[in-house]
Structure formats: C-alpha cells, structure tokens
Amino acid sequence: GKEYYRVDHLTFSPDGTRLAYWAVTLTNVMVVVDGHEQRPFAGGAELLLFSPDSRRLAYVGSVGGQMDAVVVDDQVGPVYSEINHFSFSPDSRRFGYFATSQTGTNLLVLDGKEIAVTDRLLNDSLRFSPDGRRVAYSYGLSPKSRVVLDGQEGPGFDGLQDCFFSPDSQRFAYFAKRGKQWGVVLDGKEVVASGEGRWDGTTVFSPDSRRFATAIGRPGKCCLWVDGHEQGEYDEIGEGSVIFSPDSKRLAYGALRAGRCLSVVDGKEGPAYEEANGLVFSPDSKRVAYWAQRVGKRFVVLDGNEGQPPRKHSGYLDYNG
C-alpha cells in the first residue's frame, strides 16, 4: 500500500474483514479505512472504533487549536474542546459520546443531539441496553455522583462503579457508595450493602433476566447475595466466576477459604483443592464441570466426581456434553 511518514492505531473490525488506521504525512493526519484515505485533519486521536456489526466507523480528528470533532460514517460532527469515551449500541444503530463545549458545558452527545449535564461526566460510564433502546450514564463527584437512566436522574452517592443491564434490557443494576460503604442498586432500589471500604464485585443477571447475584464484601470476609439471600462466607469469591446455568435455574461460583479453592454449585460446597477453576454448565443445564488440582496434578470434576488427570492441561474447559 501507500507509504506514510507514520502509521498508528491499526484497528480491525469485529468481523475481521475491515482495517482502519491513522496515517501521518508531512502536512496532515488522516484515517485510512479499507485502503481508502478519509478527509485530512490537523491531528489525530487514539479513539478509533468500529460498530459491532462492522459496518460503521467512528473516530476523533483534531481541527487545530486544541479543538476536536467526532467523525461517524464519514460525517464530521460539531467541534468541542474535549471529547472522550464514545460507544455504539450493541445493535450498531445508535452512537454516543461525552464532550465539553467551547464554553465549558459538559455534554452527552447521543445520536447527534446534545444533552447538557450539570457536572462532569464519569469516564467510561455510557451504557446502552442490549436492545439499544435504553441509555445510562454517570456524572458528578461525591456526594453528588448520580446515574441517569432513560433521562431520569437517580439519587446522589459518594461514589459509583460499573452499571449493568439485564439480557432482556428491562432490568438495571450498579454499584454505589455511601460514606465508606459500598452497595448495589437494583431496579432503582438499594438492595444490599457490603463492608466498609471494600467491594468484592462480581455481579451477573441470569440468562432469563429474572435472577441476580453479586459478591459482597464484609470486614475480612465476603459472601454471595442471590435473589435477596446471602449464602456462604469466604475469604474471596473468584472474580468473574459466578455463572447461572443456561436455563437460569442453577448457580455456581468459585471461592477461596483458608488458602484453598472450592467450587459452590446450587449452594453446596465441593471439596477444597490447591486450585479449582473453569466452572461450566452443560447446554441442557443438567451437568457441571470444572478443573481442580491436588498435589500438583490437574483433573476434571464432573457432577461432583473426580476424573483422572489429563495428559496435557489446556488451561480452559469447554463442556459440550
């Protein structure tokens, strides 16, 4: 292809069929997508994003004087003094980003429309629901940090962390802090609180969106909160280990107690091992398996029964039986 002074931020589309990157010449900067040069800018930014369906492309170009503009589908948007955190909706139809106007106003720019926000937007807080119809974001500093869902402001908190939509897009949860205590806000209600100054956050909705589980911290301990009830007491619950079965009826997770690893399935603790990980349900939800290790030997535990150590440990488990 054509030679440039420098090429940066090579980005493939999700389907792997398209490639975009910033190309620098001696006089300007431009995005090159599928081998075609786009309009030149005075400078470029690191932001370069394909939509989930790989058909759309968004990026930020500098127009000079520390002013930037977002380009979506080769259409240049308004000029702002600052632009950050942009995102496509999962269905690729919608697009939004955070910006600061030349007069200092904080803005959410959603589908090309500006929405003024009274305080600074929290980076990486823009969320679209799975169906693309709902939008959430966070703004403000303690004690006025707030989540805005579908245009409606929530209560003020001393801190906010990740927010989540359920698979069916109807439910919504996020982590919030009052004083030193973190908790979960689920469907607009503060449903559970953790210990002071600590959050062991692993949270998940069931596939049918009816159930909800999250790890919660206590001073020196943590447990799992499931459908309004606490279960277990552990030193740690494995980050990302909490899973519902495909039919949403069963639940499993990994935990650590006294330096030993164990798996908990349907509220029942399995044996303690040197290591245990890779929990997975079968597609029909009837069976469950995971890796475990004892005296340096790795083996599969299937429906609570220990198997023989494999000849070669792959590091992951994919169950299709």
Secondary structure, DSSP 8 states (H G I E B T S, - for coil): ----SEEEEEEE-TTSS-EEEEEE-SS-EEEEETTEE---BSEEEEEEEE-TTSS-EEEEEEEETTEEEEEETTEEEEEESEEEEEEE-TTSS-EEEEEE-TT--EEEEETTEEEEESS-B-TT--EE-TTS--EEEEE--TT-BEEEETTEE---BSEEEEEEE-TTSS-EEEEEEETTEEEEEETTEEEEEEEET-----EEE-TTSS-EEEEEEETTEEEEEETTEEEEEESEE-TT--EE-TTSS-EEEEEEETTEEEEEETTEE---BSEEEEEEE-TTSS-EEEEEEETTEEEEEETTEE----SS--S------
